């Protein structure tokens, strides 16, 4: 999926957009990565792909993060 794809029917095309300090955003990112790294069972199936194996969930989340991080510039 290319960068910039918007979720149909969702105002603004995405969810989870909160303004926050960089330190807090980093803390939340690290917490999410720790959950993903653990064997914690996913609380929800993927809205796009349904139930996924842990390995597929990791691969999908890494690609998702790559797309978001692609917007960062220096």
C-alpha positions as CSV (number, residue, x, y, z in Angstrom):
1,X,0.0,0.0,0.0
2,X,1.5,3.4,-0.9
3,X,1.8,6.2,1.6
4,X,-1.2,8.5,1.9
5,X,-4.0,6.0,1.5
6,X,-7.0,7.1,3.4
7,X,-9.5,4.8,5.2
8,X,-12.8,5.0,3.3
9,X,-15.7,6.4,5.5
10,X,-13.4,7.7,8.2
11,X,-13.3,11.5,8.7
12,X,-9.8,12.7,7.8
13,X,-9.0,9.3,6.4
14,X,-7.3,7.9,9.5
15,X,-7.7,7.4,13.3
16,X,-5.4,7.7,16.2
17,X,-4.2,11.2,15.4
18,X,-3.4,12.9,18.7
19,X,-1.1,15.8,19.1
20,X,1.5,14.9,21.8
21,X,5.0,15.7,22.9
22,X,7.7,13.7,21.1
23,X,8.8,12.0,24.3
24,X,5.3,10.7,25.0
25,X,4.9,9.6,21.4
26,X,8.2,7.7,21.7
27,X,7.1,6.1,24.9
28,X,3.8,4.9,23.3
29,X,5.7,3.6,20.3
30,X,8.1,1.6,22.4
31,X,5.2,0.2,24.5
32,X,3.4,-0.9,21.3
33,X,6.6,-2.5,20.0
34,X,7.1,-4.3,23.3
35,X,3.6,-5.7,23.1
36,X,4.2,-6.8,19.5
37,X,7.5,-8.4,20.5
38,X,5.9,-10.4,23.3
39,X,3.6,-13.3,22.8
40,X,0.6,-11.2,23.9
41,X,-2.4,-12.3,21.9
42,X,-3.9,-9.7,19.6
43,X,-7.0,-8.2,21.1
44,X,-8.6,-7.6,17.7
45,X,-8.3,-9.2,14.3
46,X,-7.0,-7.0,11.5
47,X,-9.9,-5.0,10.0
48,X,-8.4,-5.6,6.5
49,X,-7.0,-9.2,6.8
50,X,-8.9,-10.8,9.7
51,X,-7.2,-13.3,11.9
52,X,-3.4,-13.4,11.4
53,X,-0.5,-15.4,12.7
54,X,1.8,-13.7,15.1
55,X,4.6,-13.6,12.5
56,X,2.2,-12.0,9.9
57,X,1.0,-9.5,12.5
58,X,4.6,-8.5,13.1
59,X,5.4,-8.1,9.4
60,X,2.2,-6.1,8.8
61,X,2.9,-3.8,11.8
62,X,6.5,-3.2,10.7
63,X,5.4,-2.3,7.2
64,X,2.7,0.0,8.7
65,X,5.3,1.7,10.8
66,X,7.6,2.0,7.8
67,X,4.9,3.9,5.9
68,X,4.2,6.3,8.8
69,X,7.9,6.9,9.4
70,X,8.3,7.7,5.7
71,X,6.6,11.0,6.4
72,X,9.4,12.1,8.7
73,X,11.9,14.6,7.3
74,X,14.9,16.4,8.6
